[in-house]
Amino acid sequence: MTTGASDLWGEFGKYHAQGQKGAEALGAEIERIARKGGISSPVTSSRGLRARLRYLDSEAGRRALAEHGVSERLRRAWEGGRTPSRAKLAAVDAAYWDRRRANLIRSGALKRLLDNEGRGRRIEIHPVDQSTVPEKRRRVVEQRTVTARYIWNDAVSAWASGDLDTLDEIWDDVISDLDSDYAAYAYVGSIGISA
């Protein structure tokens, strides 16, 4: 039985329950950035509801509303003074975010934001909490920062299509720039992208 570094990292992998795959964290952070901005008024306010319904006043928007269970007839009833239920407000909000996400992807705005005119974005990598790892298996894994360039077009496309395998490859490229302990960042506590 060997106790080399690769065996130790393999053993460490058993204890990453508090973490997530780097690709999953990358996808979640892209989602967070995509949700930044947009309509700030809550859908439960009349202003927030009106703003979302205006945003969704297109063929694609009405289709999104219908996919979430909001018919044209119901929408007209709201214009006539009927009050939407909480479930229907949530459906309007979900349709809004679906359309906004699709528009950010279609327009390329999200890719341009993250690409930052070729300068890329800084990624803070927060390691997995090792408090539950047995003492002899614990590693000193520090928070790291890396600037990622030229990955964002592929990363946003993979995120948009739900392609976790491609996001995984992209994440491997990002962490391969870290020194020899890059494998310690395959699973992370979280990441943050400065955007």
N, C-alpha and C positions, 0 to 999 in steps of 0.2 A: 504494500500500500504506500503510495507516494503522498507527500504533503506539500507538493509544489504549489506555486501561485495559482495555476489554473484550477487545481483541485479546490483550493480555498475559495476562489471566486465562484466555482460551481456550488460549493456548500453555501456560500452567501446567498445565492439565488433562491435557496429554499425559504429565506426569511424576508423576501421583498413584498410581503403581503400589504404593507402600508404604502407601497409605491405603485407605480403604473409604468407600463412600457413607455419609453421615451416618445415613440410614435404616437401613442394615445395622448400623452401630455401635449405634444406639438399640435395635434388636431384640436384638442380642447382649447389651447391658447389661440389658435387661428379663429376658432368659433367665438371666443371672447372678444377678440379684436373686431370681428365682423359685426358683433352686436353693439359695439361702442358707437356712440352717435345715434342717429335715428331720432325717432319721436320720443321726447323725454317725459311728456305727460302720461300718466298711467291710463290704461284703457278703461279703467273704472270711472274716470272723469269724463264729462261730456266733451271737453276739449280734446282729450286723448282719443276718444272713440271717433269723433268727427275727423280728426287728422288721419287716423288709420283708414277710415272709409274713403277719404279723399285720395290717399295714396293707392288704395286698391280699386279706384274707379277707372279701370281699363279692362280689356278683355282678359288679360292674364290675371289681373287682380280678382275679377269676378270668378274666374275659374278656381283660383286659390281659395276664395271664400266658400265656394260650392264644395270643394274637396274637404273643407273643415266643417261642413254641415250648415252653412249659412246661405239660404236661398235668396234669390233676387226679391221674392215676395216678402220675406222676413225683413230684408234690408229696407224696402220701401215702407214697411210698417213702422220701423224705427224712425224713419224720416217723418212719419205721420204722428209721432209722439209716443209710440209704444216703447216701453223700457225693456232693454235686453236682459236676459238672465245672466247670472255669473258664468255659466257654462258657455253661452254664446259670446260673451265678452272675451273669454279665454280663447274661443275659436277665432274670433277676429284678430286677436293679438298673435296667435300662432300663424294665421294666414299672412299677416303683415310681415312677421319675421321671415317666413319662408320666401315671400316675394322680395324683401329687401336683400336677403342673402343671395337669391338668384340674380338680382340686378347688380349687386357688387361683383359677382363672378362674371356675368355677361359683359359688363362694361370694362372689366379689367382694373377697376379702381382698387380692389383689395390687393391685387398683385403689384400694382404701382406703389401703393402705400408701403408694402413690406419690402419691395425691392429698393425703395428709397434712392432712385436714380443711380443704381449700381453700387451704392454704398452698403446696402444690406441693413440688417438690424442686429442689435446686440441681444443675445439670449442669456438670461440668468438661469443656471441649472441648479436646482435645489435637490440635494441627495435624499435618498430614502432614509427615514428615521431608523436608526439601528438599535434603538433602546431595547427591542425584544430579541436581538441577536445574541446568542451566547458569547460571553466575553472573549473566549479563545477564537471565535470566528469574526469578531468585529473588526472593521477596517476604518481607518481615518479617511473619510470621504468628505471633502470640503465643497462648499458652494463654489461653482465655477462660472465664469463668464466667457462667452465666445461670440465673435461677430460672424454671422452667417451671411454670405453673399452668394448670389447666383443660384440659390435653391428655391426661391420663392414662387416662381412661375410653376414649377413642378409640384411644390408643396401645396399650393392653393388648389391646383387641378386635382391632385390626389385627395385632398380634404373634401373638395366639392363632390367628387364621385364616390367617396367613402372607401377609397383604395388604401387600406391600412398597410398592405405589403409594400407599396411604393413609399408611403410615409416612413415605414420602418427602414427602408434603404436610405432615404434622405437623412433620417436621424443618425444612422450609422455613419454617414458621411460627415455630419456635424461633429459627432463625438470622436471621430478618428483623428481630428486635429488636436485632441487632448493627449497628454503624455501617455505613458504605458498603462496607466490605470483607467483608460477610457471605458473598459468593460464595466466599471463600477457605475457608469452613467447610462447603461442600457435601460435600467429601471430608475425612475426618479420620484422624488416626493412631489415635485411640481417644476414647471418652468415658467418664465416670464419673458415676453418679447417686448422690447421698448418700441412701441409704435403709437 
